[in-house]
Amino acid sequence: MKLEEGDFSDWVKIPARMQSQFFELAEKQAKNVKAKLLRDKEKLDALRRVLMFSRIPENDEWKNWRIAVVDGSDSPVMSERVGGRFGTFGATYHIFQGLDLVSEEYYSGDYSEYQIGDPEASMKMLSVLTAKLERETAMDCLHKDVDLIIIDGSFFGFRPNCRILHRQRLVDEPFKTGLDLVKYTRYLSIKLLESGKAIGIIKRVQSSAIDGWTIFKNGDDKLQVNRNDKDILSSLLKEGEFFSYETAFQDPISFNYYTRLALAYLRYAVNLDRSMDSIFKAIKGDVERTIKKDLACEPELILRTARHYVRCAYPAPAFCFETPVGFNLAPLLAFFKASCNKATGLPIQLDLTDQDVTIPAGFTREFVEEIEARLAKDPELDKYEIENHFGSLNPQKQE
């Protein structure tokens, strides 16, 4: 653990007894992880023999591209005050000619609501507002003569649990309800996908399609590794190799269903007489019903993306990227390889853009303090009421 001069490890900030207990817990977890890694080795070797990996092709087309990278950020936590919840968010585009930055712009927003209702819904609303701003920023780039737009995350990564927003009322927004916001963000995402110029880089992968595929293919879960696909493929892909669900599964969108199968197989397999085809049909229905509930649309509208993984550097892990189905991968993969940041394995353009737009953990607190300071100067307001409204919901914890 590397510390700057004058800094102290967070470990020494907790009571000595807890430090000792956590050392013991770390030892226990190390043994558990070791046992799993040894146990998984045989299964990973079996997967290596059946999955298809390819080398990144040589291609120079990308050298003439104007590339827009779009990223956004929101408050890691909302500022919780007695009278309300406050969040901040932002988005940016950086346009590169090859590897050179030629243009950039930034956009900001805030979200607040009364201190009532479910905080989870508030955080979800903030997340979708951020996604909307990112999509609007990306759509703006379509009019700037770019050849490729890279968004941070998947096209419909905002989808999970959007249903909890549908009946939420919005104040000081152009949308009356959360459902209106979700529909508009969905609309922008579809337009971006249909442009044929946009792809997404997904850093936080939750899919386990490979496990689901092995279950479907073998009729049981004996080869299930219980790891997400990024974890599995980081173990299997060599530097300079890529993997595509589109090629491996002979169906570009089936990864959506295989992921669900990996998570729900045991629940369906309780009925020993049920065939794998019957289970898969039920799984497919689950996925499509969830999409309808979250995005209020037919599944076919959004199940039009393909996902791939590439490893451009070692020891950095493989990363996942999402494209329209049938997208020409050769120049894109060559671009990834040429622009790779060896420390992260990602395109350096994405790392630079992310660094520029990330909202610091304490910024939203300072933003709310700025609001309070402006109101404190207003002679029409009672200072007592202002202090009550902006008092910390939990005075023992600093945001």
C-alpha positions in Angstrom: 0.0 0.0 0.0 1.6 3.2 -1.2 0.9 6.3 0.9 1.7 10.0 0.3 3.9 11.7 2.9 1.8 12.7 5.9 -1.0 10.3 5.0 -2.1 7.5 7.2 -3.6 4.2 6.2 -7.3 3.9 6.7 -6.5 0.7 8.6 -5.0 2.6 11.5 -8.1 4.9 11.8 -10.2 2.2 13.3 -9.9 0.8 16.9 -7.0 -1.6 17.5 -9.3 -4.5 18.4 -11.1 -4.1 15.1 -7.8 -3.9 13.2 -6.8 -7.3 14.7 -10.2 -8.8 13.8 -9.9 -7.6 10.2 -6.4 -9.1 9.9 -8.0 -12.4 10.9 -10.9 -12.0 8.5 -8.4 -11.1 5.7 -6.5 -14.3 6.3 -9.8 -16.3 6.2 -10.8 -14.7 2.9 -7.4 -15.3 1.4 -7.9 -19.0 2.1 -11.4 -19.0 0.7 -10.2 -17.3 -2.5 -7.2 -19.7 -2.8 -9.6 -22.7 -2.6 -11.9 -21.2 -5.3 -9.0 -20.4 -7.7 -7.7 -24.0 -7.4 -11.2 -25.4 -7.7 -11.9 -23.3 -10.8 -8.7 -24.1 -12.7 -10.1 -27.3 -14.3 -13.3 -25.6 -15.4 -11.4 -22.7 -16.9 -9.2 -25.1 -18.8 -12.3 -26.8 -20.2 -13.7 -23.4 -21.2 -10.4 -22.5 -22.9 -10.9 -25.5 -25.2 -14.4 -24.6 -26.3 -14.5 -20.8 -26.5 -13.2 -19.0 -29.6 -10.5 -16.3 -29.2 -9.0 -14.3 -32.1 -6.0 -12.0 -32.5 -6.6 -8.3 -32.9 -6.2 -7.6 -36.6 -3.8 -5.1 -38.2 -5.8 -2.1 -39.5 -5.0 1.6 -40.1 -8.5 3.0 -40.9 -8.8 4.5 -37.4 -5.9 6.8 -38.0 -8.1 9.1 -40.0 -11.0 9.0 -37.6 -12.4 11.9 -35.5 -13.4 10.2 -32.3 -15.7 11.6 -29.7 -15.5 10.2 -26.1 -18.6 11.0 -24.0 -18.6 10.4 -20.2 -20.7 11.5 -17.3 -20.5 11.5 -13.5 -22.9 12.0 -10.6 -22.7 12.5 -6.8 -21.3 9.3 -5.2 -23.8 10.0 -2.5 -26.6 12.6 -2.3 -26.3 15.3 0.3 -28.9 14.4 2.8 -30.3 17.5 4.7 -33.3 17.8 7.0 -35.3 19.6 4.4 -34.2 17.9 1.2 -31.9 15.6 -0.8 -29.5 17.1 -3.3 -27.4 15.6 -6.1 -25.2 16.9 -8.8 -24.2 15.5 -12.2 -22.3 16.4 -15.3 -21.2 15.2 -18.7 -18.5 16.0 -21.3 -17.4 15.2 -24.8 -13.8 15.2 -25.8 -13.1 14.9 -29.6 -9.8 13.4 -30.8 -8.2 13.4 -34.2 -6.4 10.1 -33.8 -4.7 10.5 -30.5 -4.8 14.3 -30.4 -7.5 16.3 -28.5 -9.1 18.9 -30.7 -12.3 19.9 -29.0 -14.1 19.5 -25.6 -17.3 20.8 -23.9 -18.9 20.3 -20.4 -22.5 20.3 -19.2 -23.8 20.3 -15.6 -27.0 19.6 -13.7 -28.5 19.2 -10.3 -31.4 17.3 -8.8 -33.2 17.9 -5.5 -36.3 16.7 -3.8 -38.0 16.8 -0.4 -36.6 14.6 2.4 -39.4 12.1 2.0 -39.8 8.8 0.2 -37.2 6.2 -0.7 -33.6 7.3 -0.9 -32.9 4.5 -3.4 -35.4 6.0 -5.8 -33.7 9.4 -5.5 -30.3 7.9 -6.3 -31.9 6.1 -9.3 -33.4 9.3 -10.5 -30.1 11.0 -10.3 -28.5 8.1 -12.3 -31.1 8.3 -15.1 -30.7 12.1 -15.3 -27.0 11.6 -15.7 -27.6 9.0 -18.4 -30.0 11.4 -20.2 -27.4 14.2 -20.2 -24.7 11.8 -21.5 -27.0 10.7 -24.3 -27.8 14.4 -25.2 -24.1 15.1 -25.2 -23.4 12.1 -27.5 -26.2 13.1 -29.9 -24.7 16.6 -30.1 -21.4 14.9 -31.3 -23.3 13.4 -34.2 -23.4 16.9 -35.7 -19.7 17.5 -35.3 -18.4 15.3 -38.2 -17.2 12.4 -36.0 -16.5 8.9 -37.2 -16.9 7.2 -33.9 -18.6 8.0 -30.6 -17.5 6.1 -27.4 -19.9 6.3 -24.5 -19.0 5.1 -21.0 -21.2 2.2 -20.3 -23.8 0.3 -22.3 -26.5 1.8 -24.5 -29.2 0.8 -22.0 -27.1 0.5 -18.9 -29.6 2.8 -17.0 -32.4 0.2 -17.4 -32.3 -1.9 -14.2 -35.0 -0.9 -11.7 -36.3 2.0 -13.8 -39.8 0.8 -12.9 -39.4 2.4 -9.4 -39.3 5.9 -11.0 -42.4 5.6 -13.2 -44.8 7.3 -10.7 -42.3 9.7 -9.3 -43.1 13.3 -9.7 -40.4 15.7 -11.0 -40.0 19.3 -10.0 -38.1 21.9 -12.0 -37.6 19.4 -14.9 -39.1 19.3 -18.4 -40.6 16.0 -17.5 -43.7 15.5 -15.3 -42.9 12.0 -14.2 -40.0 9.6 -13.9 -41.6 7.5 -16.7 -41.4 10.5 -19.1 -37.7 10.8 -18.2 -37.1 7.1 -18.7 -38.9 7.1 -22.1 -36.9 10.1 -23.3 -33.6 8.5 -22.2 -34.6 5.3 -23.9 -35.5 7.2 -27.1 -32.1 9.0 -27.2 -30.3 5.7 -26.6 -32.1 4.1 -29.5 -31.3 7.0 -31.8 -27.6 6.8 -30.8 -27.6 3.0 -31.5 -29.2 3.5 -34.9 -26.7 6.1 -35.9 -24.2 3.3 -36.5 -21.4 5.4 -35.1 -21.6 4.8 -31.4 -20.2 2.0 -29.2 -20.1 1.6 -25.4 -17.2 0.6 -23.2 -18.5 -1.3 -20.1 -16.1 -1.2 -17.2 -18.3 -2.7 -14.5 -19.5 -6.0 -16.0 -22.2 -8.0 -14.2 -23.1 -10.4 -17.0 -22.4 -14.1 -16.6 -23.4 -15.3 -20.0 -20.6 -17.8 -20.3 -21.8 -19.7 -17.2 -25.4 -19.6 -18.7 -24.1 -20.8 -22.1 -22.3 -23.8 -20.5 -25.5 -24.7 -18.5 -27.6 -24.6 -21.7 -25.1 -26.5 -23.8 -24.4 -29.2 -21.2 -27.8 -29.5 -19.7 -26.5 -29.0 -16.1 -24.3 -26.6 -14.0 -21.2 -28.8 -13.6 -19.0 -26.4 -15.6 -20.5 -23.3 -14.0 -17.6 -21.1 -12.6 -19.8 -18.6 -10.7 -17.7 -15.7 -12.0 -18.8 -12.8 -14.1 -17.6 -12.8 -17.8 -15.0 -10.2 -17.3 -13.4 -12.3 -14.6 -13.5 -15.5 -16.7 -12.2 -13.8 -19.8 -9.4 -12.0 -18.0 -8.2 -15.5 -17.0 -8.5 -16.8 -20.5 -7.6 -14.0 -23.0 -4.0 -13.4 -23.8 -2.7 -9.9 -24.6 -3.8 -8.9 -28.1 -6.8 -11.3 -28.2 -10.5 -10.6 -28.3 -13.7 -12.6 -27.8 -17.2 -12.0 -29.1 -20.5 -13.4 -27.9 -21.7 -12.8 -31.4 -19.3 -15.4 -32.7 -19.2 -17.8 -29.8 -22.9 -18.2 -29.3 -24.0 -17.9 -32.9 -26.5 -15.3 -31.8 -25.6 -11.7 -31.0 -28.3 -11.0 -28.4 -28.5 -14.4 -26.6 -26.0 -13.2 -23.9 -29.0 -11.4 -22.3 -30.8 -14.7 -21.8 -27.7 -16.8 -20.8 -26.9 -14.3 -18.0 -30.4 -14.7 -16.6 -30.1 -18.5 -17.0 -26.9 -18.6 -14.9 -28.6 -16.7 -12.1 -31.9 -18.5 -12.1 -31.1 -22.1 -13.2 -31.3 -23.7 -9.8 -34.8 -22.3 -9.2 -36.1 -23.8 -12.5 -34.1 -27.0 -12.2 -36.0 -28.0 -9.0 -38.4 -29.6 -11.4 -36.3 -32.5 -12.6 -38.7 -33.3 -15.4 -38.3 -29.9 -17.0 -36.3 -29.8 -20.2 -33.6 -27.3 -20.9 -35.5 -25.8 -23.8 -38.5 -25.3 -21.5 -36.3 -23.6 -18.9 -34.7 -21.4 -21.5 -38.1 -20.3 -22.9 -39.2 -19.3 -19.4 -35.9 -17.4 -18.9 -36.4 -15.5 -22.1 -39.9 -14.6 -21.0 -38.4 -13.3 -17.6 -35.9 -11.1 -19.4 -38.4 -9.6 -21.8 -41.0 -8.9 -19.1 -38.4 -7.1 -17.1 -37.5 -4.9 -20.0 -41.2 -4.0 -20.5 -41.6 -3.1 -16.8 -38.4 -1.0 -16.7 -38.4 0.8 -20.1 -42.1 0.5 -21.0 -41.3 -0.8 -24.5 -41.2 -3.9 -26.5 -37.9 -5.8 -25.9 -37.1 -5.9 -29.7 -36.5 -2.1 -29.5 -33.4 -2.5 -27.3 -32.2 -6.1 -27.8 -30.1 -5.0 -30.8 -26.6 -4.8 -29.4 -23.7 -7.2 -29.5 -20.9 -7.5 -26.8 -17.3 -8.3 -27.1 -14.2 -8.4 -24.9 -10.6 -7.5 -25.7 -7.3 -7.6 -23.8 -4.9 -4.9 -25.0 -2.4 -5.1 -22.1 -1.3 -7.4 -19.3 -1.7 -7.4 -16.3 -4.7 -5.0 -16.9 -7.9 -7.1 -17.3 -9.9 -7.5 -20.4 -12.6 -5.0 -21.0 -16.1 -5.3 -22.5 -17.5 -3.2 -25.3 -20.9 -3.0 -26.9 -21.7 -2.3 -30.5 -24.6 -2.4 -32.9 -25.1 -5.9 -34.3 -22.9 -6.5 -37.3 -20.5 -3.6 -36.5 -17.1 -3.7 -38.3 -14.8 -4.7 -35.4 -11.4 -4.7 -37.3 -10.6 -0.9 -37.2 -12.1 -0.5 -33.8 -10.0 -3.3 -32.3 -6.9 -1.8 -33.9 -7.7 1.6 -32.4 -8.1 0.0 -28.9 -4.7 -1.6 -29.3 -2.9 1.5 -30.5 -4.5 3.8 -27.9 -4.3 1.4 -24.9 -3.3 2.9 -21.5 -1.1 0.1 -20.2 -2.1 0.8 -16.6 -5.9 0.3 -17.1 -6.0 -1.6 -20.4 -8.6 1.0 -21.7 -8.2 3.6 -24.4 -6.2 6.5 -23.1 -8.9 8.9 -24.5 -11.5 7.3 -22.2 -9.3 7.6 -19.2 -8.6 11.2 -19.8 -12.2 12.1 -20.3 -13.3 10.2 -17.2 -10.7 12.0 -15.2 -11.9 15.4 -16.3 -15.6 14.9 -15.6 -15.5 12.9 -12.3 -17.4 14.7 -9.5 -15.3 14.5 -6.3 -16.9 12.8 -3.3 -17.2 16.0 -1.3 -18.4 18.3 -4.1 -22.1 18.0 -3.6 -21.8 18.9 0.1 -20.0 22.1 -1.0 -22.6 22.7 -3.7 -25.4 22.6 -1.1 -23.3 24.9 1.2 -23.1 27.4 -1.6 -27.0 27.3 -1.9 -27.3 27.9 1.8 -24.8 30.8 1.7 -26.7 32.5 -1.0 -30.0 32.1 0.8 -28.5 33.4 4.1 -28.1 36.8 2.4 -31.7 37.0 1.4 -33.6 39.4 3.7 -36.9 37.8 3.0 -35.9 34.5 4.6 -35.7 33.6 8.3 -32.1 32.5 9.2 -33.6 30.0 11.7 -35.6 28.3 9.0 -32.6 28.2 6.6 -30.5 26.5 9.2 -33.2 24.0 9.9 -33.7 23.2 6.2 -30.0 22.7 5.5 -29.1 20.9 8.8 -27.4 17.6 8.3 -29.8 14.6 8.4 -27.1 12.7 10.3 -24.9 15.2 12.2 -22.6 12.4 13.3 -21.4 11.7 9.8 -19.7 14.1 7.4 -20.8 13.6 3.8 
